[in-house]
Amino acid sequence: MDQASPQCMDDDSSLSAYQQNEHQPKVVVHFSVVPGTTLTWRVDADSTLRVHGARLWLTRINSPYDHWLEPGNAFRLQRGERVWLSTDSEHTARVSLSCALPARRGLVRRWLGRLAWLDLGTPAAR
């Protein structure tokens, strides 16, 4: 990220420390932020938010700082944090949110995970 609000630049928002494995498949979601609206959600997975079209305002629940992202800027979001997005432009901001797909687990591990979820308890001795 190149710009933040004039108060401060968050160290944890830097993309320079983040090295994503390019061989891992990604999920990319595209959406628009219409002028006069504010979008909010809790981030489900570590993600990278990229801005296109118009300047975007971003704030996070645990950060005292607001961030103004220009078109072309990217911002790293962490799993579990709540974010708010809006635009001060008369134009719609286009946003892409990308995250890596989780690694596939083996058949036995998935089966054991489903059994644990059912909470059947330990088998009784015969």
Secondary structure, 3 states (H helix, E strand, C coil): CCCCCCCCCCCCCCCCCCCCCCCCCEEEEEEEECCCCCEEEECCCCEEEEEECCCEEEEECCCCCEEEECCCCEEEECCCCEEEEECCCCCCEEEEEEEECCCCCCHHHHHHHHHHHHCCCCCCCC
